[in-house]
Amino acid sequence: MLFLSILVALTVNTADIDKKPHSGETVVESPEPKALVVYYSRTGTTEKVGELIAVALNGDTEKIIDKKDRSGVWGYIVAGKDAGFGNETEIEPTKHDPSDYDLVIIGTPIWAWSMAPAVRTYINQNKGNFKNVVFFTTSGGTGYDKVVPSMEDLIGKEAIFKNGFLEKEVKDDSPGMVKKLNNMIDFIKRHFES
Ligand SMILES: Cc1cc2nc3c(=O)[nH]c(=O)nc-3n(C[C@H](O)[C@H](O)[C@H](O)COP(=O)(O)O)c2cc1C
């Protein structure tokens, strides 16, 4: 975990070196965006990606807690039904105000080709309080493009960046996951440079 975090940060910093000015030029340090990473995670996959992004961006994290018991076979079935029908749920009060941040990155596991109910509830509770958003998903195979448009509709703005991670590539710490993470972090840093 620690190794991977360092790897993500290192690769991004290496890319930044190319932009260093030659001697005599003025160095203008561009501050990193103030970032909040918000995620719901039932079994830890989305949490792992969210925490890696937060480390790489030096951001804060908000783990959404669903008050509904989603454990066991019955929990799984009801979770799929709730997500598929676009139901909301009850969530624990959150700690951070998204309007305090330049960027809010929101991660959800894909349930029944939809966002998790806890993420739907979070977005609804905080509507109008997001300056810029990035969305990411984790799933067993369904692509982020199946879910992110509905998140954009719900939040009322287009994400500046979006991507999806497969559960297997996250569990395996695969090079594919590291590459996607680096692409995301690199894009975000460059976006806020200007
Ligand atoms: C109720 C339920 C429904 C799911 N539906 C899908 C689906 O439609 N497509 C898919 O690829 N994966 C589906 N999955 C798998 C999860 O998206 C995947 O395991 C995810 O990475 C779990 O994230 P987490 O560990 O953060 O909870 C589903 C999982 C659950 C629990």
The ligand as an SDF file (V2000), in Angstrom:
LIG
                    3D

 31 33  0  0  0  0  0  0  0  0999 V2000
  -25.1880   -5.3370   -5.1390 C   0  0  0  0  0  0  0  0  0  0  0  0
  -24.0310   -5.3650   -6.0850 C   0  0  0  0  0  0  0  0  0  0  0  0
  -24.2660   -5.1830   -7.4410 C   0  0  0  0  0  0  0  0  0  0  0  0
  -23.1830   -5.1700   -8.3550 C   0  0  0  0  0  0  0  0  0  0  0  0
  -23.4240   -4.9140   -9.6690 N   0  0  0  0  0  0  0  0  0  0  0  0
  -22.3810   -4.8730  -10.5380 C   0  0  0  0  0  0  0  0  0  0  0  0
  -22.5960   -4.5280  -11.9130 C   0  0  0  0  0  0  0  0  0  0  0  0
  -23.7010   -4.2060  -12.3680 O   0  0  0  0  0  0  0  0  0  0  0  0
  -21.5150   -4.5420  -12.7480 N   0  0  0  0  0  0  0  0  0  0  0  0
  -20.2510   -4.8590  -12.2930 C   0  0  0  0  0  0  0  0  0  0  0  0
  -19.3310   -4.8710  -13.0990 O   0  0  0  0  0  0  0  0  0  0  0  0
  -20.0130   -5.1350  -10.9990 N   0  0  0  0  0  0  0  0  0  0  0  0
  -21.0440   -5.1460  -10.1030 C   0  0  0  0  0  0  0  0  0  0  0  0
  -20.8030   -5.4040   -8.7780 N   0  0  0  0  0  0  0  0  0  0  0  0
  -19.4180   -5.6070   -8.3330 C   0  0  0  0  0  0  0  0  0  0  0  0
  -18.8390   -4.3230   -7.7000 C   0  0  0  0  0  0  0  0  0  0  0  0
  -19.0070   -3.1900   -8.5410 O   0  0  0  0  0  0  0  0  0  0  0  0
  -17.3430   -4.4600   -7.4150 C   0  0  0  0  0  0  0  0  0  0  0  0
  -17.1370   -5.5890   -6.6460 O   0  0  0  0  0  0  0  0  0  0  0  0
  -16.7870   -3.2120   -6.7340 C   0  0  0  0  0  0  0  0  0  0  0  0
  -15.4450   -3.0320   -7.0810 O   0  0  0  0  0  0  0  0  0  0  0  0
  -16.9130   -3.2910   -5.2220 C   0  0  0  0  0  0  0  0  0  0  0  0
  -16.4380   -2.0940   -4.6460 O   0  0  0  0  0  0  0  0  0  0  0  0
  -16.2440   -1.9480   -3.0650 P   0  0  0  0  0  0  0  0  0  0  0  0
  -15.2820   -3.0390   -2.6400 O   0  0  0  0  0  0  0  0  0  0  0  0
  -15.6730   -0.6010   -2.8960 O   0  0  0  0  0  0  0  0  0  0  0  0
  -17.5700   -2.1270   -2.4060 O   0  0  0  0  0  0  0  0  0  0  0  0
  -21.8630   -5.3970   -7.8650 C   0  0  0  0  0  0  0  0  0  0  0  0
  -21.6440   -5.5970   -6.5020 C   0  0  0  0  0  0  0  0  0  0  0  0
  -22.7110   -5.5600   -5.6180 C   0  0  0  0  0  0  0  0  0  0  0  0
  -22.4480   -5.7080   -4.1430 C   0  0  0  0  0  0  0  0  0  0  0  0
  1  2  1  0
  2  3  1  0
  2 30  2  0
  3  4  2  0
  4  5  1  0
  4 28  1  0
  5  6  2  0
  6  7  1  0
  6 13  1  0
  7  8  2  0
  7  9  1  0
  9 10  1  0
 10 11  2  0
 10 12  1  0
 12 13  2  0
 13 14  1  0
 14 15  1  0
 14 28  1  0
 15 16  1  0
 16 17  1  0
 16 18  1  0
 18 19  1  0
 18 20  1  0
 20 21  1  0
 20 22  1  0
 22 23  1  0
 23 24  1  0
 24 25  2  0
 24 26  1  0
 24 27  1  0
 28 29  2  0
 29 30  1  0
 30 31  1  0
M  END
$$$$
